[in-house]
Amino acid sequence: MSEDRDDNAEQDTQLGAVRRFAADLADTVGLARRLVARGVAVDLTGLEQQVGLLCAKTLDLPPEQGRRMRPDLIALDADVGQLARALAAARPPDN
């Protein structure tokens, strides 16, 4: 029984860590979007790799916990979409 509780605690810890990672990425994307809206240039080097790492970490979770990450991933996707639109709007027109 103690082993089952240890496994559940470890899995909850893994889920919590992945959720915190997703929240940190969402914060980064949100900050970048706000900076772009103010006309500040942002360096997004590494963002794609971090999103890939988040996806890999989510896939490493047990299926039930991975499914619990779905709302976080959908929200992050929406945040990245907003950032992409802000970047497109801030780009000077081609002449």
C-alpha positions in Angstrom: 0.0 0.0 0.0 2.8 2.4 0.9 4.3 1.7 -2.5 1.1 2.7 -4.3 1.0 6.0 -2.3 4.6 6.7 -3.2 3.9 6.0 -6.9 0.8 8.3 -6.8 2.8 11.0 -5.0 5.6 10.8 -7.6 3.1 11.0 -10.4 1.4 14.0 -8.8 4.8 15.6 -8.4 5.6 15.0 -12.1 2.2 16.5 -13.2 2.8 19.5 -10.9 6.3 20.0 -12.4 5.0 19.8 -16.0 2.1 22.2 -15.1 4.6 24.7 -13.6 6.7 24.4 -16.7 3.6 25.2 -18.8 2.7 28.1 -16.6 6.3 29.5 -16.9 6.1 29.2 -20.6 2.7 30.9 -20.7 4.2 33.8 -18.6 7.1 34.1 -20.9 4.8 34.2 -24.0 2.5 36.7 -22.3 5.4 39.0 -21.4 6.8 38.8 -24.9 3.3 39.7 -26.3 3.0 42.7 -24.0 6.5 43.9 -25.0 5.8 43.5 -28.7 2.6 45.5 -28.2 4.7 48.3 -26.7 7.1 48.3 -29.7 9.9 46.5 -27.9 11.9 43.9 -29.9 11.9 40.5 -28.3 14.3 37.6 -28.7 12.3 34.3 -29.0 15.4 32.1 -29.4 14.7 28.8 -27.7 11.0 29.2 -27.4 10.2 26.5 -29.9 12.6 24.1 -28.2 11.0 24.8 -24.8 7.5 24.1 -26.2 8.8 20.9 -27.7 10.3 20.0 -24.3 6.9 20.7 -22.7 5.2 18.4 -25.2 7.8 15.6 -24.5 7.3 16.0 -20.8 3.6 15.8 -21.2 3.9 12.6 -23.3 6.1 11.1 -20.5 3.2 11.4 -18.0 0.9 8.5 -17.5 -2.0 8.8 -19.9 -4.6 10.0 -17.4 -2.3 12.8 -16.2 -1.3 13.7 -19.7 -5.0 14.2 -20.5 -5.2 16.5 -17.5 -2.6 18.7 -19.2 -4.8 19.3 -22.2 -6.4 22.6 -20.9 -2.9 24.0 -20.1 -1.6 23.1 -23.6 -4.7 24.6 -25.3 -4.3 27.8 -23.3 -0.6 28.0 -24.2 -1.4 27.4 -27.9 -3.8 30.4 -27.7 -1.2 32.5 -26.0 1.3 31.7 -28.7 -1.3 32.5 -31.3 -1.8 35.9 -29.7 2.0 36.5 -29.7 2.1 35.6 -33.4 -0.6 38.0 -34.2 1.1 40.8 -32.2 4.4 40.1 -34.0 2.6 40.2 -37.4 0.9 43.5 -36.5 4.2 45.0 -35.3 6.1 44.1 -38.5 6.7 47.1 -40.7 4.9 46.8 -44.1 6.9 45.5 -47.1 7.6 48.2 -49.7 
